[in-house]
Amino acid sequence: MKKFSKISSAEVMALVRTLGYKENGATIRSDDYMAEVFLSKFMRLMLSFSFIRTVILAIYAIKLPGGLPYIMAKSRVIDDMLLHALDEDQKPEQLLILGAGYDTRCYRFHEQLKKTQCFEIDHPEMIARKRSAIQQAVTASMKNDSDVSSVHYCAADFNGKDNFDLDWLSSQGIDHNKKTVFIVDGLSYFLQPEAFEHLMSVIALFPKNSQVIFDYIYADILHKSKRRGSEAFKSSLKKIGEPVSHGLVQNDLESYLDKFGFEVTDLITPKKLEKEYLTNSEGKSVQPYGFLDIAFIRKCAPYFNEG
């Protein structure tokens, strides 16, 4: 299995979420007020100027059609899905963020997560950079260092000595007998098909009502099909050494998940994302990428390999 995330894409995501937070428009916005702590002082200064943000938005609209709206809206979708999971009567005991990169949910939602153990899993280099940035920038929203120290950082090199399995998870203090929420954001399409199958098979060993939030690309764009922004998406990631390698068949998610014992709680398609997150009060909208879904799934039945 490859690194769960790479620094270049993590920084781009942090930049886009910061841009969305500072724009704070009806459609082009994110709620991630912490993302800027991962940017350089120079970049933070640049993004404080409205005209520079306007230029960046215009450039991205040309180079990555639908990209920025998707990233910003996806951030809010996953926030909403996580908060929904945390609002259930039977609250999750653990939150695992796989390929955490510069995800900030463990810190932004520290109040809601007080009774939930939080684990962030990523490559050692990524974890080191993140810990350093977080520790240097305890924001006004976090009153003391306990909000940072309560997060368990799990550094793993899945290209080397580490294997993503129950033994490794247990070594990190993760209990597969506890109800757990997994966030797998921006990861599935970088994995080889067999690696994604393995990932799902391990997650499927967690108990009933455990939940997973993840996004995935449509498999057909890996071949000849073209959808809004798909060619630019693939090209841009290939240029930074992170080619996409895996997708799921559109409209076939339920049958794919059935073998792992999961059911779909919510599915945000491009059209639904545009309607619910990218349309203003006057009915005007911006289009996101046309080839990515965001899924919220729940463990409802035993996995056939559970033994």
N, C-alpha and C positions, 0 to 999 in steps of 0.2 A: 504494500500500500504506500502511495506517495505521501509526502508531507501533507498534513491536514490543511495548511494554508501557506502561502508564500508572502513575503514581506511586500513586494511590489503591489500586488492586488489589494492587500490589506490597507496600504496607505491610500490607494485610489478610493477605496470604499469610505475611508475616514474623511477624505477630502470632499467627496460627494455628499455625505451626510452632514458635514459642517456647512457646506454650501446651502443645502436644503434648510438647515436650521436657521441660518442667517437670512435667507430669503423669506421664509415663513409666509408663503403665499397660500392661496386657497387650494392650489394643486401642487405646485412645486415647493414642497417643504418636507422636512423630517423633524422628529422630536428629539433627536440625539444631541443634547446640549453638551455632551462630554467628548464628542468625536475629535474636536480640535486639539485636545491635549496630545494627540499623537502626531500632530503636524509641526513643522518647523516654525520658529518665531516669524520668519519672513513670510511663509505661506499664510499664517494666521493674520498677519498685517495686511497682506494683499486681499484676503477674503473679507476684510472689514470695509472695503470700498465697494459701494453698490455698482459702480460702472465696471469694475473688474469682474464682479460676479456675473453681470449681464454678458460680458464678452465670453466668459467661460461657458455659460449656458448656451450661447449662440454657436460656439465652436463644437461643443459636444452634440448639439442637435443635428449638426451636419455630419460629424464623424461617426457618431453612434446613435442613429435614429431610435428613439424610444428608451435609450439606456438610462439617462438620468432620472426620468419619471419613474421607471421601473425600480431602480435602486432606492429612491426616496420613498416610494409608496410601499415597497416590500418591507422596508425598515418599520414602517407604521403597522403593517399587517402582522408581522411577527410579534411586535409589541402587544398588539391586541390579542393575538392567540395565546401568548404567554400569560397575560393578565387574566384571560378567561380560564386558563388551566389553574391558576393560583386562586381563583375565586370559587372553585368548586368546594362542596362540603367536605369531601375527602381530598385534602390538599396533597400535592406531591411532596415526598420527603426529600427528593434529590432533583437538582437541575444539572444536566450535563450539556455543555456547549462544545460540540466537536468542530475542530478547525476554527477555534474561537477568534483568531486574528485579533482585530481591535474592537470586538463586540463589547458593548458597555452595559448590557442589561443587568448583569449582576450588581452593578454599582448604582445605576439609575433607579432600579427597583429594589434597593436593599431593604426598604421598609416592608414591602410585600413578601420578601424572601427571608425574613427573619427566622422563620421556622423551617426553612428549606436549606439543605446543604448544597452549596454551589461548587461545581467543578468546571474548569476550563481546560480543554485538552488541545495541545498543539505542539508543533516542532520546538525543540529547546531554544533555538535562536529567536523564534517568534515570542515565546514566553518570556525570555529574558528582556527583550526590548519593551514588551508590554508592561511588565512589572516595574521596570525602571521609570517609564513614562507615568504610570499610575501613581507610583509612590512620590514622584516629584510634583504631582499636580492633584493633590487632594482638594477637590473643588468645594465651593461654598455649600453645595447641597449635601456634602458628607461632613458631619460635624467632628468626626474623629477617625483615627486610623483603623478602628475596628471594622468599618465598612469595607476596607480593602483587605485586611488580614483574614476576614471570614471567607474569602474566596480561595478555593484550593486549586493551585496551578499544577497541572499534570503534563510535564514535558515528556514527549515521546518521539522517538525516531522510528517510524514504521517502515522506513527503507532499510533499517539496520537491525539493531538487537531486539527491538520491541515488537510484540505481536498484539494486535487488538483482539483480546479475548477475555474471558471472565477472570482468568488468573491475573492478567495484567491489571484489569479494572480493580480487582480486589487488593492488589498491591498498592493502589492509589487511594484506598479507603472507600471505594465505591461498592455499595452493597446491591447485588442484583436481585435481592428479595424485597427491595423497597420500591414503592410506586415512584416512578421517575418521569420527568419531562426531558426530552432530548431536543436540542436545536441543532439542525444540520443546515446551516445557511451558506450558500455559495460553495458547496463542496461536492455534491453528487456528480456534477458533470466533469470534474477533474479526475475522478476515479475510473479505473478500468472496470468493465462490467462485473468481473468476478470479485473485485474488491468491494463494490457496492453490495453485491449479494451477500458477501461475508459480513459486512457492516450491519445489514438488516437482520441477518441470522443471529448475530450477537444481541442486538437490541431486542429481538423477539424473545429472548430468554428472560426478560424482565417481566414482572407480574402484570396481571390483568389490570386494565385502566391506565397503564403507563401510556404516555403520549409522545408523538414525534412531530416536530414542525420542520419541514424541509422544502426546498425548491428544486425543480428539475427541468431540464430542457426536453423538448420533443425530439425523439430519436430521429425523425425524418430529416432534420436539418443537418445531421451528420453526413447525409448522403447528397441527394440532388435537390431536395425541397428548399425553397427560400421563403422566409417569413419576415415580417417587419424587423429590421435590424439584425437579422441572423448572420449575414455574411460579414458585416462590420464587427459583430460580437466575436465570431470565431477568429477573424483576422487579427483583431487587437490583442486577444489573449495569446495567440500563437506568437506574436511579435515579442511578448514579454516572457516567453518560455513556458506558458501555461496552456497548452492546447486542450480543447474540450475533447472528451473521449467516451462519454456515456450519456445516454438519454433514455427516457421511457416512452412507450407508445402512447400518443394522445388518446384520451377517452378509454384507456385500458388500465387505469391505475387500480381500480377495485379488484380486478381479477389478479393483477400482479401481487397485490398485498395480501390476498386471501391465503396464500400458502404460508405466510408468516404469522397469520392469526390477527391481522389488523383490519380495521374498518375505517372508512373516510368520514371524519367529522365535518370538515369543511374543505372546499377546494376553490382557490382563487385563480380563475383563468384570466388571460389578458383582458377579455371584455368585462369581466366582473371587476377586475382591478381598476380599469378605467372608469367604470360607472360608480364604484363605491369610494374610491380614493383619489381619483384624478379628474373629477368633475366639480365645477364651482356652482354656486347658488343660482347662476344664470343659465346653467345647463351647458356651459362651454367646458370642453375637456382637452386633455393632452393624451396622446397615445403612448403606452409603454411598449416594451418589446412584445413581439407577437408569438413567442415560442417558449415561454416559461410559465409554469404553474407553481403555486405555493400551496402545499398540502398540510393539513392538520389531521393526524390520524391517531387512532386509539387501539390499544391491544384489547381484543375482545374474545380471543379463543387461544387454546394452546398451539404452540408452534409444533409442527409434526416431527421436528428433530429434538424436541425437549427431552425425550427419553421416557 
